[in-house]
Every structure is written in structure tokens, then in C-alpha cells.
Amino acid sequence: MADGESKSISIAWNLPAPSAVSAAVRAAEVFAGAAGLGAGDAARLAIIIEELVTNVMEHGGVRSDQCIELSLATLGDDIALTLEDPGAHFDPRGAPAPDPAASDRGGGAGIAMVQAWSRVLSYAATGGVNRLELVIPRLGK
């Protein structure tokens, strides 16, 4: 299959909290290769996943004995991402705009990038689990 062609694929991972960020980035790489994503789409996917999982780990209060669930699938020309975590409730649709005064510490820039590069389909917090579903449009599609 040529680079950038659509390929139907769905993969799920259980990411243990202590290594969740690095495992999530590796999962993005595996999915990108299996789905035949181009370099730009693969990079954006990895950045989005890294930002989301980093936020869960740094701000969500996830314990070292807990796991984060990540599912990725092709959805036509787009990528569907589902993230489930036992952390503090956080709906990215309600995130404040980035704080320019905190730019050296991130200050919300990561979530702003996720919002710019994807579309949240749904967010729910049920039974102590957050479930975020979003779609990432592929470049040039």
C-alpha cells in the first residue's frame, strides 16, 4: 500500500501508568505504520496522543497501579481516537485558552494544539472513568 493511502485498521492498548506516555507514543508509531499514515499524519497523531496522556499523568492524579486505555482506528480518511483513564474529570472542550504568561511551562498550549488538530466527538465521566473520543482529520484529505 502506498504511503498515505487509507487502510482500515483498529488497535487498542492498555498503558500502565508508570510508562504510559512512552507506551502511548510507541502505540501511535505502531498504528501509524499499520495504517499506512504519511509522515505528517503520523507526527500529528503522536503529538496529540503524547499531549493527552501527559496531561492525564501530570494533572489527573492517576496512580502507578492504574492503567490508561487507548484505542485508535481508521474512520474513512480520518483517525478515531478513544482515551479512557481513571484520573480527575477533564473535558478538553472546556479548557481555558493558553496562558501566555505560562508559555515557558506549557500553559495550555498542548490542549490548544489538540483542539486545533482534532475534533472532540464526546467526553463522559462515568463510574470513575473518563472517556474521550475524538477524530483527527488526515492532512490533505
N, C-alpha and C positions, 0 to 999 in steps of 0.2 A: 504494500500500500504506500502510495506517495506521501511525503511529508505534508501535513495539513489536511489530508482527506478525512472525512467523517468516518468513524468506526464505532459501532455500538458496543459499549462495554460498561460494566458496573463492578466496582470493587469496594469492599468495606474493611476497615481496620479497627482494632482495639488498641488504643495508645496508652500504655502505662504512664501515670503522671510523672514520675521522675525523669523520663526521657521523652515525654510527649512531643515537645517541639521538634527535636531532631527526627523522631519517628514520623511525625506529620510531614516534614519536608521530604523525607525519603518516600513516603507514600505518594506525595504529589509527583515525584520523579518517576516512580513505577507506573502510576496511572498515565502520566503524560506519554511515556514510551509505549504503553499498551494501547492507548487511544490514538496514537499517531499524531499528537499535537505538535504544531510548529514551535520553534524556539520562543517566540514572543508569548504565545498562549501558555506554554509550559512555565515560563518565568513568572507571568502574572498569577497563574494558579499557585505556584509555590509561595509567592509573596503573600497572597490572600490567606492561604492556609497558615503560614507562619505567623502572620499578624493575629488571626483569630485565636489560634492555640496559645500563643504567647500571652494574649490578654486574659484568656481563661486561667492560665497558670499564674500570672502575676497579680491579677485582680479578683479572681473568682474564689480563692480560698480552697482550691482542690487539694486534698490530702495526698500524700505519697502512696497510699494504698488504694487510691481510686484510679479509674480509667476514663478516657475520653473516647467516644466513638466517632469515627469519620467515615463517611460514605461518599463516593464520587461516582458519577455516571455521565455518559453522554446523553444529551437530550436534544436530538436533532443536531443542529450545528453548535449548540451551547453545551455547557458543562453544568450539571446539577451537583451541588454540594450540600450535605447534611452533616451537622455537627451536634452531638449530644454530649453534655457534660453535667457533672454534679455540683458545679460551682454556684456562686451567687447569681441571682437572676440579672440578666442584662440583655435588653433588646437594642441592637445596634441602630435601629431606626430612630430611637430617641436620644442618641448620643449627641452631646453638645458639639458645636463647631470647634476645630482645633484652637488651642490657646497659643498665640504667637509668643507670649512671654515664656512658655514652657517648651519651645521648639528644641532646645538642647536635650530635653528629656522625653521627646516624643510628643507629649501634649495633645494626643488625639489624632495625630497625623495618620497613624496606621488605620484607624477606623474610617477616617475620611477617604483614604485610598480604597479600602474595601467597598465603601459606599459608591465611589466613583466607578469602580471596575466591575461591580456586580449589582444584582437586584434581589432584595430580600423578598422571598415568597411568603415565608411565615416565620413566626417566632412564638414559642409557647414554653411556659414553665409549669410542668405538671409532675407531681409526686417527687419533688426534689431534683428533677432533671430538666435542664434547658434543652430545647430542640430548635435549632436554627436551620432553615432551609433557604438556600439562595441559588441563583442562576448566574453563571458567568458567561456573557456573550463572547464568542471567539472573535479574534481580530479579523477584520476583512470579511466577515460573514453577514 
